[in-house]
Amino acid sequence: MRVSVVIFVLLLTGCVPKMIPMRASLSETVIANTVTSREPVSFVFSSAVSDGVVQLANRGQNSGDPGYSHTEATTFRKMIQEYAQSRFLSISTESPVRVIVCLDDFSIDQNSSSGGGEMAMTALFGGEINWVFTATVRATTTVVKDGKTYVKTHVANVDGSHVSGIGTGTESSRIYRGQNATEYVHSSNIQEANNKIILQIDTFLDSLGV
């Protein structure tokens, strides 16, 4: 099973990292739920995640997985800054009310419901394999208000489907090599996960009256 999975990961991703076309767009749900606050706030963003190459979760450096190139730190920073500018009319470093958002972790993965034998046969003789791609984003929000500190951890997981095929026409099909290619599925998952995190942050701030 492990060998078959590695074979298909290489067939999906190739031998060099693919670039995930990241999108820094707030969802309609986030925009609709954001209530503007007139209270001055000191807003700070930091990231434990760096732009670069991310390997599939649960696959080590020696798995043969080339990973994907991403700009999650930059993308999330743009999204959270756009959100902050929409929510807070006045952002000032002098404000006693502080909101600190940290992007803690980010990962992607892809798994198949097919058995190892089926995957090996498909790799050798052709066929299709159904995959579930997952993006996970973790962040922490710290709020300092009225002399008290409040901390909330946020986690968002998003799944997306993909069909890979050998000798079935899917490899040359525009559907699978176009916007539903592997890097685009990951992109869609990551964008949705980022928006879910921001929505959780918005709910947390609402609960504190910030």
N, C-alpha and C positions, 0 to 999 in steps of 0.2 A: 504493500500500500504506500509506504513512505517513498520508495523509488518511483512509483507511478505518479505520485503527486508532484515530485520534483521534476520529472520529465514534462508533465503538463504545464507546470509553472514556467519552465523554460520555453515551451512552445508558445505560451501566452505572452510572455514578457520579452523574449529574445535574450541576447547575451549582454546587452547594455541597458542601463536604466532608462525607462521611458519618462518623458516629462508629463506630469499631470497638469492639465490646463486649469489652474486654480482661478476661482471667481470670487471676488470680494463684494457680494451683493446681499444686502439685507432682504429677508423675505417679507412678503406682504403682511404676514402675521406679526412679525416683530414691529414693523412700521405702524400697524394698526393698534398694537397694544402699548406702544410707547406714549406715556403721559409726560408732558413737559413740566419740569420743575424750575421755579424761579429762585430757589435757594442757592446761593453760591456754594460750589463744591470744588474740592481739590481732587482731581482725577489723575490716577497714575496707572499705566499699563506696563507689565514686564512679562518676559517669556523665558521659560526654561527650555523651550523648543527652538531649534535653529533651522533655518532653511538648508536644504541639502538633499540627501538620499535617505529614504526610509525603506527598510526591508519589511517584508510581510511578517506579521506577528507570529511568534512561535516557530520561526525558522532562523537558525543561527547563521553566522558569517560563512560557515562552510557548507551551506545547503545548496549552493549554486544559484540562489536567488539574486539577481542583479539589483532588485529593488526598483523604486520609482523616485525620480527627482521631484521635489515639491518646494513650495514657498509658503508653507502653512503659517510660520511666524509672521511674515509680512502680510499675508492675506488676513489673518485674524486681527492683526493690529489695525489695519484699515477699517475692518468691519466694526470693531469695538470703538474706535475713535469716531466713526460716523454715527454710531448709536449714541455715544456720550454727548456729542455736539447737538444731537436732536433732543436728547432728554434734558440736558442741563443748559439753561440759557446763559448761566454765568459759571465759567470754570476758572478758579483762581487758586494759586498756590498758597494764598494767605488765609483761605477758608479753614475754620476748625473742623469742618465736616470733610472727612477724607474717604474716598472710594479707591481701592486698590484692586485691580484685576490682574491675575497672573495666569498665563497659559501654561499649565503644568505638564501635559503629556499629549501625544498624538500618535495614533497607530492605524495601520490598515491591514486587512487580511483577506484572503480568499480561500474558500473551502468548497469541496464538491460533495454531493450526496451519493455520487457513484462509488462503487466498490473499486478496490485496487485492481482486480482482475478485469473489470470493465474498462477502466482507464488504460490499462496496458494494451488491451485488444484494440481500443480506439486509436491509441498512438501508433500501433502497427498497421492496422487495416482500415482505419477511417471510421468516422461516426461523429456524434455530438456529445458533449459533456455540459451539464448544467452546473453553474457555479453561483455561489452566494458571496458577494463582496461586502466587507464590513469596514466602516470607519468609526473610530473611537476618539473622542476629544474629552480632555479633562481640564478643568480650570478651577481657580479659587478666587472668591471675592471677599475682601476684608473691608469692613466699614467702621470708621471711627466717628462716633457721634455722641455728644453730651457726656464726654468722658468715658464712654463705654466702647468696647471693641466687639464687633460681631463678625463671625467667619462662616462662610458657606462654601462647601465643595460641590462642584457641578460635574456631571458625567452625561455624555450623550453618545448613544450607539445608533448607527444607521446602516441598514442592509440594502443592497441592490443586487439585481440578478444579471447574469451574463451567460450567453451560450457560445461555447467555442466548438469548432468543428474542423475535422481533417477529411478532405476528400468528399465533402458533402455540399460544397458550394458556399458554405458560410464564411470560409476564409477570404473569398473574393467578393462576397456580398457587401454592398454599401452599408447595409444595416449593421453588420458586425465590425466593419473596418471604418465606419464613419463615426457618428456621435455615440454609438454604443460600444466602441472599442474599449478595451480594459481601462485605459487611462481616463476616459470620459465617465465611466461608471464610478471610478474612485472619486473623480472630481465632484460629481453630483452628490455622492454620499458625504464627502467632506464639507461641502457647502451647507448641506442640510444639518449636519452635526454642529457646525459652527453657529448656525442660526438657532438651533435648539439650546446651545449653551447661553447665547445672548438673551434668549427668552427667559431662561432660568434666572439669569442675573437680573433681568428686569423685574421678575416676580419677587426676588429677594429684596431689591431696593424698594419696591412698593410696600412690602411688609414692614419695612423700617421707616417708612415715610420720608425717604430720601429723594 
